[in-house]
Amino acid sequence: MSGPVHLSGRGVAGRHTGTAGRRRRSPDELLEAADLLLVGLPGLAPASQRRGAAIALRAALEAAVDRLLERQVAGLAQVSVRAKMLCLRYYTDPPTAQRAATLWGHLCLACHYHQYEIGPTHAQVVAWRDETVALLAILP
């Protein structure tokens, strides 16, 4: 029995659903998903669409960083994304690494739901999307 799978590969209750046999999404596919959510899908609340777009953008950035670091150092797939962001400055120029880490931090905050907080605005998510596109063009 399997429940809905989120972009992180974890099910509803945080159980790992496994990624064996599943193709990882490319950064471009994840950007496309974010764009669909930003345009708006019928039947979904706007706040949910914006949060979903932020999740897709975070996954796109993480996939690009993974791709870069895996080419440089084998085995980095097992370390946390926070550690990967720290390593990034050694494999790209420091300003780019700082931009990626800052964007990732903003997207992480946007992805977490709290009842007492207002989610990200449409303008914020569009700005994060533009920064993600810019970083994906820089990261080889």
C-alpha positions in Angstrom: 0.0 0.0 0.0 1.5 3.3 -1.0 0.2 6.8 -0.4 0.9 10.0 -2.2 4.5 10.7 -2.9 5.9 14.2 -2.4 8.9 15.6 -4.4 11.1 14.6 -1.5 10.4 10.9 -2.0 8.6 10.7 1.3 5.0 9.7 1.8 2.3 11.4 3.8 3.6 10.4 7.3 7.2 11.0 6.4 7.8 7.4 5.5 10.3 6.9 2.8 8.5 5.5 -0.2 11.7 4.4 -2.0 13.2 5.7 -5.2 14.4 2.4 -6.6 13.3 2.1 -10.2 12.0 5.7 -10.4 13.7 8.3 -12.5 14.8 11.4 -10.8 13.2 14.6 -12.1 15.5 17.0 -14.0 15.7 20.6 -12.9 13.9 21.6 -16.1 11.0 19.3 -15.4 10.8 20.7 -11.9 10.8 24.2 -13.2 8.0 23.3 -15.5 6.0 21.9 -12.6 6.6 25.2 -10.7 5.4 27.2 -13.7 2.2 25.2 -13.9 1.5 25.8 -10.2 2.3 29.5 -10.6 -0.1 29.9 -13.5 -2.8 28.2 -11.4 -4.6 24.9 -11.6 -8.3 24.7 -11.1 -9.4 23.2 -7.9 -6.3 24.0 -5.9 -6.1 26.8 -3.3 -3.7 29.6 -4.4 -1.7 29.3 -1.2 -1.2 25.6 -1.9 -0.1 26.2 -5.4 2.5 28.8 -4.3 3.8 26.4 -1.7 3.9 23.6 -4.2 5.8 25.8 -6.6 8.3 26.6 -3.9 8.8 22.9 -3.3 9.4 22.3 -7.0 11.9 25.1 -7.1 13.8 23.8 -4.1 13.9 20.4 -5.7 15.2 21.9 -9.0 17.9 23.8 -7.2 18.9 20.7 -5.1 19.0 18.6 -8.3 21.3 21.1 -10.0 23.6 21.2 -7.0 23.6 17.4 -6.8 24.5 17.1 -10.5 27.4 19.6 -10.1 28.8 18.0 -7.0 28.4 14.4 -8.2 30.6 15.3 -11.1 33.3 16.7 -8.8 33.2 14.2 -5.9 31.6 10.8 -6.0 29.5 9.8 -3.0 28.2 13.3 -2.1 24.6 12.1 -2.7 24.6 10.7 0.8 25.3 13.9 2.6 22.6 16.5 3.6 21.7 19.3 1.4 22.9 21.7 4.0 26.4 20.1 3.8 26.2 20.2 0.0 25.5 24.0 0.1 28.6 24.4 2.3 30.7 22.3 -0.2 29.4 24.3 -3.2 31.7 27.2 -2.6 34.7 25.0 -3.3 33.3 23.9 -6.7 31.9 27.2 -8.0 32.7 30.8 -7.3 31.8 32.1 -3.8 29.1 34.6 -4.9 27.2 31.9 -6.8 27.5 29.5 -3.8 26.2 32.2 -1.5 23.3 32.9 -3.9 22.4 29.2 -4.0 22.5 28.8 -0.2 20.4 32.0 0.3 17.8 30.9 -2.2 17.7 27.4 -0.7 17.2 28.8 2.7 14.3 31.0 1.5 12.7 28.1 -0.3 13.1 25.8 2.8 11.2 28.3 4.9 8.5 28.7 2.2 8.0 24.9 2.0 7.2 24.4 5.7 3.6 24.9 6.6 2.7 26.5 10.0 -0.9 27.5 10.8 0.2 30.7 12.4 2.2 31.9 9.4 1.2 33.3 6.1 2.7 31.4 3.2 4.8 32.9 0.4 3.2 35.5 -1.8 2.9 35.0 -5.6 5.5 37.8 -6.1 8.0 36.1 -3.8 7.7 32.7 -5.5 8.1 34.4 -9.0 11.2 36.1 -7.7 12.6 32.8 -6.4 11.7 31.2 -9.7 13.7 33.8 -11.6 16.7 33.4 -9.2 16.5 29.6 -9.6 16.5 29.9 -13.4 19.5 32.3 -13.2 21.4 29.8 -10.9 20.6 26.8 -13.1 22.2 28.7 -16.0 25.3 29.3 -14.0 25.7 25.9 -12.3 27.3 23.6 -14.9 
